Amino acid sequence: MDEMEQKKSTQKRQQLLAAALDVFSVYGFSGASLDEIAQLAEMHKSNIFYYYENKEALYVEVLTTVMQKWLAPLQVLEAELEPAQAITQYLMQKIEVSRTQPKASKLFALEIIQGAPHILPILKGPLRKLFKRKSKVIANWQEQGKISDKIDAEVLILNLWGITQNYADFSTQIEMVTGKTLRNRSMYERTIEHTVHMMLYGILPRK
């Protein structure tokens, strides 16, 4: 395969993954149809099997790609950074992903709600290791007196996940009650400002 053909093949594969994300995020694994994915990707159904052995292989590839995007911001929690700087960067990156890629978060949520049957090894392996490593970073900040000793390092990460992914997973609810989504510039800026302040300083007035 020459360079031009390889580039075209890569583009087709990305087109397929984007279409698969659209369909899987709405219907989940069981409800998704390869025919619908192929139609959305503007290719014949048989072409899917050129890239993937079956529907499950395509689904796992989409989920793995989604996980990489969602977990990448967690890398900013590094011991050499100040907690306020690192956590602010993390929140801003995650909220930006919620704004630009809500379907990815919804697909991940669907999989988790069903017990994560297709990515259990990833959750128990690489994700758990990353989770433990970043929990130690937070614990180190606590030992240095930079974070309250009342904070639970592991639960804090769960809180960070929950509050940022909420803006994507429950975007419909947010739009219904506020009349806006994160696509609205003002709502986006309000969300970042509030979330950063709340996570760093809480909701009670500071003396």
C-alpha positions in Angstrom: 0.0 0.0 0.0 1.5 3.3 -1.0 1.4 6.5 1.1 -1.6 7.9 -0.6 -3.6 4.7 -0.2 -2.5 4.4 3.4 -3.7 8.0 4.1 -7.0 7.3 2.4 -7.4 4.0 4.4 -6.7 5.9 7.7 -9.3 8.6 6.8 -11.9 5.9 6.0 -11.1 4.2 9.4 -11.5 7.5 11.2 -14.8 8.1 9.4 -16.0 4.7 10.4 -15.0 5.2 14.1 -16.8 8.6 14.1 -20.0 7.0 12.7 -19.7 4.1 15.1 -19.4 6.5 18.1 -22.6 8.4 16.9 -24.6 5.1 16.7 -23.2 3.3 19.8 -23.6 6.4 22.0 -27.3 6.4 21.3 -28.2 2.7 21.1 -25.4 1.0 23.1 -23.7 -2.1 21.9 -26.7 -4.4 21.7 -29.0 -1.9 20.0 -26.5 -0.6 17.5 -26.8 -1.8 13.9 -23.8 -2.2 11.6 -26.0 -1.3 8.7 -26.7 2.1 10.3 -23.1 2.6 11.1 -22.1 1.8 7.5 -24.7 4.1 6.1 -23.6 7.0 8.3 -19.9 6.3 7.4 -20.9 6.3 3.7 -19.5 2.9 3.1 -20.7 -0.6 2.4 -21.3 -2.8 5.4 -18.7 -5.3 4.1 -16.1 -2.6 4.3 -16.4 -2.6 8.1 -15.1 -6.2 8.2 -12.0 -5.0 6.3 -11.0 -3.1 9.4 -12.7 -5.0 12.2 -13.5 -8.7 12.7 -17.0 -8.1 14.1 -19.2 -5.5 15.8 -17.7 -6.2 19.2 -14.2 -5.4 17.9 -15.4 -2.1 16.4 -17.2 -1.3 19.7 -14.1 -2.0 21.8 -12.0 0.1 19.5 -14.4 3.0 19.9 -14.5 2.6 23.6 -10.8 2.4 24.0 -10.3 5.6 21.9 -12.9 7.3 24.1 -11.2 6.2 27.3 -7.9 7.5 26.1 -9.4 10.9 25.4 -11.2 11.1 28.8 -8.2 9.9 30.8 -5.6 12.0 29.1 -6.3 15.1 31.2 -5.6 13.1 34.4 -2.0 13.2 33.5 -1.8 16.9 34.6 -2.0 15.8 38.2 1.7 15.7 38.8 3.4 16.0 42.2 5.8 18.8 41.1 2.8 21.1 40.3 0.9 23.2 42.8 -2.5 21.5 43.5 -4.5 24.6 42.6 -2.7 24.8 39.2 -3.0 21.1 38.4 -6.7 20.7 39.5 -7.7 23.9 37.6 -6.0 22.6 34.4 -7.7 19.2 34.9 -11.1 20.7 35.4 -10.8 23.0 32.4 -9.6 20.2 30.1 -12.3 17.8 31.2 -15.1 20.4 30.8 -13.7 21.2 27.4 -13.9 17.6 26.4 -17.5 17.5 27.8 -18.3 20.5 25.6 -16.7 19.2 22.4 -17.2 15.4 22.7 -20.3 14.6 24.8 -21.1 11.5 22.8 -17.9 9.9 23.9 -18.8 10.4 27.5 -22.3 9.1 27.0 -21.0 6.0 25.4 -18.6 5.4 28.2 -21.4 5.9 30.7 -23.6 3.4 28.9 -20.9 0.8 29.1 -20.3 1.4 32.8 -24.0 1.2 33.7 -24.1 -2.2 32.1 -21.2 -3.4 34.2 -18.5 -2.7 31.6 -18.6 -6.2 30.0 -16.4 -5.1 27.1 -13.7 -3.2 28.9 -13.5 -4.8 32.3 -9.8 -5.8 31.8 -8.9 -2.2 31.0 -10.8 -0.9 34.1 -9.1 -3.5 36.4 -5.7 -3.0 34.8 -4.5 0.3 33.2 -7.2 2.5 34.7 -6.8 1.2 38.2 -3.1 1.7 38.0 -3.5 5.2 36.8 -6.1 5.9 39.5 -3.8 4.6 42.3 -0.8 6.6 40.9 -2.7 9.9 40.8 -4.2 9.2 44.3 -0.7 9.0 45.6 0.0 12.5 44.0 -2.9 13.9 46.0 -1.7 12.1 49.2 1.7 13.7 48.7 0.2 17.1 48.5 -1.6 16.4 51.7 1.6 15.4 53.4 3.1 18.7 52.3 0.1 20.6 53.8 -1.1 21.8 50.4 -4.4 20.0 50.6 -6.7 19.6 53.5 -6.2 16.4 55.5 -10.0 15.9 55.5 -9.9 15.1 51.8 -9.9 11.5 50.7 -7.5 11.3 47.7 -9.4 8.5 45.9 -12.8 10.0 46.5 -11.6 13.4 45.3 -10.7 11.8 41.9 -14.1 10.2 41.7 -15.6 13.6 42.5 -13.6 15.2 39.7 -14.7 12.6 37.3 -18.3 12.8 38.3 -18.6 16.6 38.2 -17.0 17.1 34.9 -18.6 14.1 33.0 -22.0 15.2 34.3 -21.9 18.1 31.9 -21.7 15.7 29.0 -23.8 12.7 30.3 -26.7 14.9 31.5 -26.4 17.6 28.9 -30.1 17.2 28.1 -31.1 17.8 31.7 -28.8 20.8 32.0 -30.3 22.3 28.8 -33.8 21.7 30.0 -33.4 23.5 33.4 -31.0 26.3 32.3 -32.0 26.7 28.7 -28.4 26.5 27.7 -25.6 24.0 26.9 -21.9 24.2 27.1 -21.9 25.3 23.5 -23.2 28.7 24.8 -20.1 30.7 25.5 -21.4 32.4 28.7 -22.6 29.1 30.1 -19.3 27.5 29.3 -17.3 30.2 31.1 -19.7 30.2 34.1 -19.4 26.4 34.4 -15.6 26.5 34.5 -15.4 29.5 36.9 -18.0 27.9 39.3 -16.5 24.4 39.1 -12.9 25.5 39.7 -14.0 27.7 42.6 -16.2 25.0 44.2 -13.6 22.3 44.0 -10.8 24.4 45.3 -12.6 26.5 48.0 -16.0 24.9 48.7 -19.3 26.8 48.9 -19.1 28.5 52.3 -17.8 32.1 52.4 -14.1 32.3 53.3 -13.0 34.4 56.2 
